[in-house]
Amino acid sequence: MSMTESQESEGLPYRVGLLLVDGFALMSFASVVEPLRAANLIAATDLYDVTYISTASPTPSPTASPTASPAAVSSSGAEIPSVGIGAAPADLDLVLVIAGGDPLTFRDGPAFRWLRQQAGRGVRIGGVSGGPAILVNAGLMANRRMTIHWEHAAALAEHQPALLLERSLFVMDRDRMTCAGGTAPLDMTHALIAEHHGAAFARHVSDWFMHTEVRRAGDPQRAGLVERYGVHEASLVTAIDAMESHLSDPLKLLQIAGIAGVSDRQLNRLFRGRLGKSAMAFYRDLRLDKAKNLLIQSDMRLTEIALATGFANSAHFSRAFRARFGTMPSAIRR
């Protein structure tokens, strides 16, 4: 959504509301805010007016003013002075929800209603890092392409399998914009500024932060298999890729070896030599790592998680989980 003609002709700033959910990452927050601040500084005028909005209530204190404002608290404990949802500006152009932690468990009726009201008024709505999960739970992402931080992607896909979920840095789909978080908001905000003020000005803003390699929206969120696992043999890379694509429906060793184009013995030699464990042990650990992520990031039942990660039943899953992590899945959930 571009700036309105009246905003451009009257020199009015583009009004951005950042809804900060406690536990948000400062990196994601700064990667949104700083390019907008720099745009104002470089242009020597207020192109963007940013308001920080908190879902929290002011902390009661004997010495606090009755009109004290809430503060949003980041994952590192930093407090950002904010206004409550009830005091948020009524004339916003864009609302971005920035969240971390476990966004799928966020259940705040007033916040959901406020977000739906903003969308009903035609305000552009977006989410950063875990924020897109909150938009999903608010019922605002139906029939919209979206992305989310890779840490939350599997749990969100299990929770809402009909979502148009992509593993991109950011996605702009009509009146919605979602972003994976971390440093990806630098790229998304570059695209937003270019949309409003042209590519040359956006480039100037990005150069201000030595952000010289602006990434495309569809670029991947994570390093490739070579970088993540430190392997270079094509057969190993192919085998791991096949494993990651079949977590809920595990392949047999012979099937993986066939995909990788080597014998099962050769595949095991490669895994032991490069990764210190057999191919199937590596595969099992991949599935258990995913199961641990689902335990933390979703409210799925243990039986559902077991099936989603390729275990025949919850008893088999629990034994394997304890062998890997030294504790039962139920303890992680608690």
Buried (B, 14 or more C-beta within 10 A) or exposed (E): BEBEEEBEEEEBBBBBBBBBBBBBBBBBBBBBBBBBBBBBEBBEEEBBBBBBBBBBEBEEEEEEEEEEBBBBBBBEEEEBEBBBBEEBEEEBBBBBBBBBBBBBEBEBEEBBEBBBEBBEEEBBBBBBBBBBBBBBBBEBBEEBBBBBBBBBBBBBBBBBEEBEBBBBBBBBBEBBBBBBBBBBBBBBBBBBBBBBBEEEBBBBBBEBBEBEEBBEBEBEBEEEBEEEBEBEBEBBBBBBBBBEEBBEEBBEBEEBBBBBEBEBEEBBBBBBEBBEBBBBBBBBBBBBBBBBBBBBBBEBEBEBBBBBBBBEEBEEBBEBBEEBBEEBBEEEBE
